[in-house]
Amino acid sequence: MFSLVYLCIIPVQEGRGDRTVSETFQRRSTFELICRSVSSPWGWQCEFGRCVKKEIAHQEGLSTLNTCKLTCGSSGALWPIPSQVKIEDQLSLFLPNNIDFQFNCPNEVVNLMNEAGDIFKDNILRYHPEYSDGHVPWTGPWDASTESHILYVNGLVTGDAVSLNLNTDESYQLNVTTSDDFTTATIVAASFFGARHALETLSQLIEYHETSDALMVVAAQIEDSPVFPYRGILLDTSRNFVSVATLERTLDAMGASKLNTLHWHITDTHSFPLVLESLPNMAAYGAYSSRQVYTFKQVVDLKEYARVRGVRLLPELDAPAHVGNGWQWGHEAGLGDLAVCVNQEPWQEYCVEPPCGQLNLANPSMYHVLGQLYVELVKLFSPLDMFHFGGDEKLKDLTCAHENAVAVSNRFDVLGALEDPVELRDTFKRETLQAAKECIGERPRSRRGFVPTQTLEKIEESRAARLTGSQDQHRALSRRTRTLLWRDKERYVSSLAENVEGHLNANNLQPTYRALKKLRSMSSSRASAIRTADGRLVSDRDGQMARWAEYFGQLFTVDPPTEQLHTTGLQAVDADPPIDETTPSFDEVREAVSKLRGGKAAGVCNISAELLKAGGEAMIRGLHAVLTAVWQ
């Protein structure tokens, strides 16, 4: 059996280079028919969420491996696992030519949806074992139901966003149902990015059927949204140049895994491979070779390639350290030394890793060049809501900086003495941020709704003390900050509780709900991990349900106690005791809240015990109003 399969595999490999694609596929098809005549003795069965290989002669009801993967477990072959998913047992065979797309979306996202549809079709074609450069040798034969079955993909996109940021709604709903000779995949999303995630998930509900030479789709109902708005990887193309083709393969993998940010560490001391229109010397001096660069067109095309796959590019221009090769042209251009200690040896005396290099913080021209770099970055990567400007360590020793420092200027006198690295570093940050603000504007710093300006100022003082090394002052300010935050939070919760009470008194249910929702957001809900009897973590839904069944089964079958209970002095309890159905009084609510122990009670409406107690009398009044409304 194994020798037959081996001989069958060898001829279906690529032919000589002078053969056409059609001739190669014709030869492949002939040998494919021979291969299919060899039946496999193996089948697959789903056991505890895993596909297990078994011999057909000894087991009934086995399926192919791909069929098992689609239907086994609570989430089949989906990755990452959606927020809510239900996989059915219903499978339908179809051919890739029988796919019909209907997208209802704003004009701004029509082209993006069409491109995402093309990517979807190419992804499912790749399931065929003989896929090559977009071509697949579908040979059949197929039965009439497979040839006539149509997959309808209907998409509704309500939003017109065409760029990705931290506030983009990437959620989606996907329902796949089959009726007679057609399957309908219905997608509903608030943005293009949610819709393309839905297409990615749909492609994972499809597989190649090994014995029918067709595709198959499984019915499912899915609701999904990302847990984190930033889901990314970091790629360094300075230390080791990475080709555009490799970057595209990385973006393909990110799109398949629904990662949305490629943190592109473009430059470092080792090289500067980015070609800039206004600063061509950067790549001329800094690239490993003229071939190992990224041109303006390549970056723009790569940005679009990433966007269609739901990924944004986050560029990083490392500074003030990790800067060297690419900055050596300043002296010849009359700008002085833009960087110091470049490739200096022995490197252990000047930096934490070779090759060494750092921006010349004492040279005013360096800041102008840096501003030009930021303008170029914005032009390349726009729309851009943020970029990474490094912030790495300063030089270990300032001797090199003294040797290469430019002549003292008026600006340098204002900046302060070179011997003060802290002041220079702070100046660099300030100047860099100012250059960035001029390029892309300034976004307000995010803050919690209950934190006032006075507390924020104390937080900044604490951070400043830590950066300057004033440990005692930092500890004292940290304690003061924690006290202020607790006080502010208590006041905020109290005001929310008063809002609840006011809305309830006015019978405004919708504002009441919003206020209660804000209270709920003040504490995070935590679900206890489910473990087996021997302590192993159970993560899949089927396993968790089985564990609950096992637990209650043991609970309900506990053996009765062997010792006789002592009943002396016990009084019989009324089998049907009276229940007080009157509305709880204000004092009863206050007493109940006072008895809550932090972390030991669920609270009300998922508001933790700590928040209920922190709200004081206002919280008691609001809670009493809620309970009164419930009773009535």
C-alpha positions in Angstrom: 0.0 0.0 0.0 2.7 2.5 0.9 4.8 1.7 -2.2 1.8 2.3 -4.4 1.2 5.7 -2.8 4.8 6.6 -3.2 5.0 5.7 -6.9 1.8 7.7 -7.3 3.2 10.9 -5.8 6.4 11.1 -7.8 4.8 11.7 -11.3 2.5 14.5 -10.2 5.5 16.8 -9.4 6.3 19.7 -11.8 7.5 18.7 -15.2 10.3 20.1 -17.3 10.6 23.9 -17.5 9.6 23.9 -21.2 6.2 22.4 -20.6 3.1 24.7 -20.6 0.8 24.9 -17.5 -2.0 23.1 -19.4 0.4 20.2 -20.4 1.6 19.9 -16.8 -2.0 19.9 -15.4 -3.0 17.3 -18.1 -0.2 15.0 -16.9 -1.1 15.7 -13.3 -4.8 14.8 -13.9 -3.8 11.5 -15.4 -1.8 10.5 -12.4 -4.4 11.9 -10.0 -6.9 9.5 -11.4 -4.5 6.7 -10.8 -3.9 7.9 -7.2 -7.6 8.0 -6.4 -8.0 4.4 -7.5 -5.8 3.5 -4.5 -8.1 3.6 -1.5 -6.8 4.5 1.9 -7.4 2.1 4.8 -7.6 5.0 7.2 -10.3 7.3 8.4 -10.7 9.9 11.1 -13.0 10.3 14.1 -13.5 13.3 16.5 -12.7 12.3 20.1 -12.7 15.0 22.9 -12.2 17.8 20.4 -9.4 16.1 18.5 -9.3 14.2 15.2 -8.0 10.6 15.8 -6.8 8.4 13.0 -8.4 4.9 12.9 -8.5 1.9 10.5 -11.7 1.8 8.5 -12.0 -2.0 8.7 -12.3 -1.8 12.5 -14.5 1.3 12.9 -17.7 2.6 11.3 -18.7 6.2 10.7 -15.2 7.5 10.0 -14.6 10.6 7.8 -11.8 12.2 5.9 -9.3 14.3 7.8 -10.4 17.6 6.4 -14.1 16.7 7.1 -13.1 15.9 10.7 -11.2 19.2 11.1 -14.1 21.3 10.0 -16.6 19.7 12.4 -14.6 18.5 15.4 -14.7 20.3 18.7 -16.6 23.5 19.6 -14.8 25.7 17.1 -13.7 23.4 14.3 -10.6 24.7 12.5 -11.2 28.4 13.3 -8.3 30.5 14.4 -8.3 32.7 16.4 -11.4 31.3 18.2 -14.3 33.7 17.8 -16.1 35.3 20.7 -19.2 33.2 20.1 -19.3 30.2 17.7 -21.6 27.3 16.9 -20.5 24.7 14.3 -23.1 22.5 12.8 -22.7 19.0 11.4 -24.0 20.0 7.9 -21.5 19.9 5.1 -22.0 20.8 1.5 -19.8 20.2 -1.5 -19.4 22.9 -4.2 -17.0 24.0 -6.9 -15.0 27.3 -6.7 -16.6 28.7 -9.9 -20.0 28.6 -8.2 -19.4 31.5 -5.7 -21.5 34.6 -6.0 -20.6 37.8 -4.1 -23.1 40.5 -3.2 -21.8 43.3 -1.1 -24.0 46.2 0.2 -21.6 48.9 1.4 -20.7 52.6 1.1 -19.0 53.6 -2.1 -15.7 54.3 -0.2 -15.2 50.6 0.7 -16.5 49.0 -2.5 -13.0 48.5 -4.0 -11.7 47.2 -0.8 -14.4 44.6 -0.5 -13.9 43.5 -4.0 -10.2 43.0 -3.3 -11.0 41.2 -0.1 -13.3 38.9 -2.1 -10.4 38.1 -4.6 -8.1 37.2 -1.7 -10.9 35.0 -0.2 -11.2 33.1 -3.5 -7.4 32.7 -3.8 -7.2 31.4 -0.2 -9.8 28.6 -0.8 -8.1 27.6 -4.1 -4.9 27.0 -2.2 -6.6 24.2 -0.3 -6.2 22.1 -3.4 -3.0 20.0 -3.1 -2.0 20.8 -6.7 -2.5 24.6 -6.5 0.2 26.5 -8.4 0.3 30.2 -9.2 -3.4 30.7 -9.1 -4.2 27.6 -11.1 -5.9 24.4 -9.9 -6.4 21.2 -11.9 -10.1 20.5 -11.0 -10.8 17.2 -12.7 -13.9 15.6 -11.0 -15.9 13.7 -11.8 -18.6 15.2 -9.6 -22.2 14.3 -9.0 -25.0 16.6 -10.1 -25.6 18.1 -6.6 -21.9 19.1 -6.3 -21.8 20.8 -9.7 -25.0 22.7 -9.2 -24.4 23.8 -5.6 -23.9 27.6 -5.3 -22.2 29.5 -2.4 -23.8 32.9 -2.0 -21.7 35.4 0.0 -23.8 38.4 1.1 -22.2 41.2 2.9 -23.6 44.3 4.7 -21.0 47.0 5.7 -22.6 49.9 7.5 -19.5 52.1 8.1 -17.4 54.0 5.5 -14.0 53.8 7.4 -11.1 52.9 5.0 -8.2 53.3 7.5 -7.5 51.4 10.7 -6.9 52.9 14.1 -7.3 52.0 17.7 -11.0 53.0 17.7 -12.0 51.1 14.6 -14.9 48.7 15.1 -13.6 45.3 13.8 -16.6 43.2 15.0 -18.7 41.1 12.6 -21.5 38.5 12.4 -21.3 35.5 10.1 -24.2 33.0 9.5 -23.6 30.1 7.1 -26.8 28.1 6.3 -27.6 25.5 3.6 -30.9 24.9 1.9 -31.3 22.4 -0.9 -28.8 23.3 -3.6 -27.3 26.5 -2.3 -25.4 27.7 0.8 -25.7 31.3 2.0 -23.0 33.1 4.0 -24.4 36.3 5.5 -21.9 38.9 6.8 -22.9 41.9 8.8 -20.1 44.3 9.9 -19.7 47.9 11.1 -16.6 48.5 9.0 -14.7 47.0 6.1 -12.1 45.6 8.5 -14.8 43.6 10.3 -16.1 42.3 7.0 -12.7 41.2 5.8 -12.3 39.3 9.1 -15.6 37.6 8.4 -14.3 36.5 5.0 -11.2 35.2 6.6 -13.3 33.2 9.0 -15.5 31.9 6.2 -12.4 30.6 4.4 -11.6 28.6 7.5 -15.1 27.0 7.3 -14.2 25.7 3.9 -11.8 22.8 3.1 -10.8 20.5 0.2 -12.7 17.2 0.1 -10.0 14.6 -0.5 -12.1 12.0 -2.3 -14.5 14.3 -4.3 -12.0 16.8 -5.7 -14.3 19.6 -4.6 -14.6 22.1 -1.8 -16.8 21.7 1.2 -18.4 24.3 3.5 -19.8 23.7 7.0 -22.8 25.5 8.4 -22.1 27.8 11.4 -23.2 30.8 13.4 -20.5 33.2 14.6 -20.3 36.6 16.4 -16.8 37.9 16.8 -15.0 41.0 18.0 -11.4 41.5 19.0 -10.4 41.5 22.7 -7.6 44.0 22.1 -7.6 46.9 19.7 -3.8 46.5 19.1 -2.8 43.1 17.9 0.6 43.1 16.3 4.1 41.9 15.8 7.4 43.8 15.5 9.7 43.2 12.5 13.3 44.5 12.4 14.5 45.2 8.8 17.6 47.2 9.9 19.8 44.5 11.4 18.7 42.0 8.7 17.2 43.3 5.5 13.9 41.6 4.7 12.6 41.6 1.1 9.3 43.0 0.1 8.1 39.6 -0.9 8.8 38.3 2.6 7.1 41.3 4.1 4.0 40.5 2.0 4.0 36.8 3.2 4.2 38.1 6.8 1.2 40.3 6.1 -0.7 37.4 4.6 -0.1 35.4 7.8 -1.1 38.4 9.9 -4.4 38.8 8.0 -5.1 35.1 8.4 -4.6 35.4 12.1 -6.5 38.7 12.3 -3.5 40.6 13.7 -3.9 44.3 12.8 -0.5 46.1 13.4 2.9 45.5 11.9 5.4 47.5 14.0 8.0 48.1 11.4 11.4 48.7 13.0 12.9 50.2 9.8 16.1 51.8 11.0 18.9 51.2 13.5 22.6 51.8 13.8 23.2 48.9 11.5 21.5 50.3 8.4 19.1 52.9 7.0 17.3 51.1 4.1 14.5 53.6 3.6 14.8 55.8 0.5 13.6 59.3 1.2 12.9 61.9 -1.5 14.1 64.9 0.4 17.0 63.1 2.1 18.5 60.6 -0.4 21.8 60.5 1.5 20.2 58.5 4.3 19.8 55.4 2.2 22.9 56.1 0.1 25.1 56.1 3.2 23.1 53.7 5.3 21.8 50.8 3.2 23.7 47.5 3.0 23.6 47.8 -0.8 21.7 49.6 -3.5 19.5 46.6 -3.9 18.6 46.3 -0.2 16.4 49.4 0.1 12.7 50.2 0.3 11.6 52.8 -2.3 8.7 55.2 -2.0 6.5 53.2 -4.3 7.4 49.9 -2.5 6.3 51.3 0.8 3.1 52.9 -0.5 2.2 49.6 -2.3 3.1 47.6 0.9 0.8 49.9 2.9 -2.1 49.2 0.6 -1.3 45.5 0.5 -1.5 45.5 4.3 -4.7 47.6 4.5 -6.7 45.1 2.3 -5.6 42.4 4.8 -6.8 44.4 7.8 -3.2 45.4 8.9 -1.8 48.9 9.4 1.9 49.7 9.2 3.4 51.4 12.3 6.8 52.8 11.4 9.6 53.2 13.9 12.6 55.5 13.4 14.8 54.6 16.3 16.5 57.5 18.3 18.4 59.0 20.0 20.6 55.9 20.3 20.6 53.0 17.8 21.5 55.6 15.2 24.6 55.6 13.0 25.0 54.3 9.5 23.1 56.6 7.2 23.9 59.7 9.2 27.5 60.2 8.3 26.9 62.7 5.4 26.2 65.7 7.6 29.7 67.0 7.9 30.3 67.1 4.1 26.9 68.8 3.7 28.0 71.6 6.0 25.6 70.5 8.8 28.2 69.2 11.2 28.2 65.8 12.7 24.6 64.6 12.9 25.6 61.5 14.8 28.5 60.6 17.1 30.4 57.5 18.0 29.3 55.8 14.7 30.9 52.3 14.5 33.3 53.3 17.3 35.5 50.6 18.9 35.9 49.1 21.4 32.1 49.2 21.4 31.9 48.1 25.0 33.0 51.5 26.1 30.5 53.5 24.1 27.2 51.5 23.7 25.3 48.5 25.0 25.6 46.6 21.7 27.6 47.0 18.4 27.7 48.9 16.2 27.6 52.1 18.2 26.0 55.4 17.3 23.8 58.1 18.7 22.3 61.4 17.4 24.4 64.4 18.2 22.1 66.1 20.6 24.3 69.2 20.7 24.0 69.9 17.0 21.0 72.2 16.1 21.1 70.9 12.5 20.3 67.4 13.7 16.8 68.5 14.8 16.1 70.0 11.4 17.1 66.8 9.7 15.0 64.8 12.2 12.0 67.0 11.4 12.4 66.3 7.7 12.5 62.6 8.4 9.2 62.9 10.3 7.6 64.8 7.4 8.7 62.0 5.0 7.3 59.3 7.3 4.0 61.0 7.5 3.9 61.3 3.7 4.8 57.6 3.3 2.5 56.1 5.9 -0.5 58.5 6.0 -3.2 58.3 7.2 -1.1 57.9 10.4 -2.5 58.3 13.9 0.8 57.4 15.6 4.4 56.4 14.9 7.3 55.2 17.1 10.3 57.4 17.6 12.3 55.0 19.6 13.5 56.6 22.9 16.4 54.2 23.4 19.3 54.5 25.8 22.0 57.2 25.9 25.7 56.5 25.3 27.5 54.6 28.1 30.4 57.1 27.9 30.3 60.7 26.8 34.0 60.9 25.8 33.2 60.2 22.2 30.5 62.8 22.2 33.0 65.4 23.4 35.4 64.5 20.6 32.8 64.8 17.9 30.7 67.7 19.3 30.2 70.7 17.0 31.3 74.1 18.1 29.2 75.7 20.9 26.4 77.8 19.5 23.8 80.1 21.0 21.3 77.2 20.8 23.8 74.9 22.5 24.2 77.5 25.4 20.4 77.4 25.9 20.4 73.6 25.9 22.9 73.3 28.7 26.2 71.7 29.2 27.0 68.5 27.3 28.1 66.8 30.6 24.4 66.7 31.8 23.0 63.7 29.9 19.6 64.0 31.6 19.1 67.5 30.4 20.2 66.7 26.9 17.9 63.6 26.8 15.0 65.7 28.0 15.7 68.3 25.4 15.8 65.7 22.7 12.5 64.3 23.7 11.0 67.8 23.8 12.4 68.8 20.4 11.4 65.5 18.8 7.8 65.7 20.1 7.5 69.2 18.9 8.7 68.2 15.4 6.2 65.3 15.4 3.3 67.6 16.5 4.1 70.0 13.6 3.8 67.0 11.2 0.8 65.1 12.4 -0.7 67.2 15.1 -1.2 66.4 18.8 -3.8 63.9 20.1 -5.0 64.6 23.6 -3.7 62.2 26.2 -6.3 59.6 27.2 -7.4 59.7 30.8 -10.0 58.1 33.0 -13.2 60.1 33.3 -12.9 60.5 37.1 -9.3 61.7 37.2 -9.2 65.6 37.6 -6.3 67.8 36.5 -4.9 68.1 40.0 -4.4 64.4 40.3 -2.9 64.2 36.8 -0.3 66.8 37.8 0.7 64.7 40.8 1.1 61.7 38.5 3.4 63.7 36.2 5.4 64.9 39.2 5.8 61.3 40.4 7.0 60.3 36.9 9.4 63.2 36.8 10.9 62.2 40.2 11.4 58.6 39.0 13.2 59.7 35.8 15.5 62.1 37.7 16.4 59.3 40.2 14.7 61.0 43.3 13.5 57.7 44.8 12.3 59.1 48.2 10.4 61.9 46.5 9.0 59.4 44.0 7.8 57.0 46.7 6.1 59.8 48.6 4.4 61.2 45.5 3.3 57.7 44.5 1.6 57.2 47.9 -0.1 60.6 47.5 -1.2 59.8 44.0 -2.8 56.5 45.1 -4.7 58.3 47.8 -5.9 61.0 45.4 -7.0 58.3 42.8 -9.0 56.4 45.5 -10.7 59.7 46.6 -11.5 60.7 43.0 -12.9 57.3 42.2 -15.1 57.4 45.3 -16.4 60.8 44.3 -17.0 59.6 40.7 -19.0 56.5 41.9 -21.0 58.6 44.2 -21.9 61.0 41.4 -22.9 58.1 39.2 -25.1 56.7 41.9 -26.8 60.1 42.3 -27.4 60.1 38.6 -29.1 56.7 38.8 -31.3 57.9 41.6 -32.3 61.1 39.7 -33.1 59.2 36.5 -35.1 56.6 38.4 -37.1 59.3 40.2 -37.9 60.9 36.8 -38.7 57.4 35.3 -36.0 57.8 32.6 -35.1 54.2 32.1 -32.6 54.7 29.2 -30.3 57.2 31.1 -30.6 54.9 34.1 -29.3 52.0 32.1 -26.4 54.1 30.8 -25.4 55.2 34.3 -25.6 51.7 35.6 -23.5 50.5 32.7 -20.8 53.1 33.6 -20.9 51.8 37.2 -20.4 48.3 35.9 -17.4 49.4 33.8 -15.6 50.5 36.9 -14.8 46.9 37.8 -13.8 44.0 35.6 -15.7 40.7 35.8 -13.6 37.6 36.3 -14.5 34.0 35.5 -12.9 31.3 37.5 -10.9 28.7 35.6 -12.4 25.3 35.1 -10.1 22.4 35.9 -10.2 18.6 35.9 -10.2 16.6 39.1 -6.4 16.3 38.9 -6.0 20.1 38.4 -5.5 20.4 34.7 -7.0 23.5 33.0 -10.0 22.8 30.6 -10.2 25.5 27.9 -12.6 24.1 25.2 -16.3 24.4 25.7 -17.1 20.7 25.2 -14.6 19.8 27.9 -15.9 22.4 30.3 -19.5 21.1 29.9 -18.3 17.5 30.5 -16.5 18.7 33.6 -19.6 20.4 34.9 -21.6 17.2 34.2 -19.0 15.2 36.1 -19.0 17.6 39.0 -22.8 17.6 39.5 -22.9 13.8 38.9 -20.5 13.4 41.8 -22.4 15.9 43.9 -25.8 14.2 43.5 -24.4 10.7 44.2 -22.6 11.4 47.4 -22.9 8.5 49.8 -25.0 9.3 52.9 -23.1 9.9 56.2 -22.2 6.8 58.1 -22.7 8.4 61.5 -26.2 9.2 62.8 -26.9 12.9 63.2 -27.6 14.1 66.7 -31.1 15.5 66.8 -31.3 16.2 70.6 -32.6 19.7 71.2 -33.4 20.5 67.5 -36.7 22.0 66.5 -38.6 21.1 63.4 -38.6 23.7 60.7 -41.8 24.7 58.9 -41.8 23.0 55.5 -43.3 26.1 54.0 -41.9 29.1 55.9 -43.5 32.5 55.3 -41.6 34.8 52.9 -41.5 38.6 53.5 -42.4 40.1 50.1 -42.4 43.7 51.2 -40.0 46.2 49.5 -36.7 46.3 51.4 -36.3 49.5 53.4 -33.5 52.0 53.1 -32.0 50.8 56.4 -32.1 47.1 55.3 -30.2 48.0 52.1 -27.6 50.0 54.1 -27.1 47.0 56.4 -26.8 44.6 53.5 -24.2 46.7 51.8 -22.2 47.2 55.0 -21.9 43.4 55.4 -20.4 42.9 51.9 -16.8 41.8 52.0 -14.5 43.0 49.3 -13.9 40.4 46.6 -16.3 38.0 48.3 -19.6 39.1 46.8 -20.9 39.6 43.2 -22.6 42.9 44.1 -25.5 44.2 42.0 -25.6 44.5 38.2 -22.0 43.2 38.3 -21.0 46.3 40.3 -18.4 45.0 42.8 -18.8 45.1 46.5 -16.0 47.7 46.8 -17.8 50.1 44.5 -21.1 49.6 46.3 -19.5 50.5 49.6 -17.4 53.3 48.2 -20.5 55.1 46.9 -21.6 56.0 50.5 -25.1 57.2 51.2 -25.7 58.3 47.6 -25.0 54.7 46.4 -27.4 53.4 49.1 -30.1 55.7 47.9 -29.6 54.7 44.3 -29.5 51.0 45.1 -32.6 51.3 47.2 -34.4 53.1 44.3 -33.4 50.3 41.9 -34.6 47.6 44.3 -37.8 49.4 44.9 -38.5 49.7 41.2 -37.8 46.0 40.8 -40.2 45.0 43.6 -42.9 47.2 42.2 
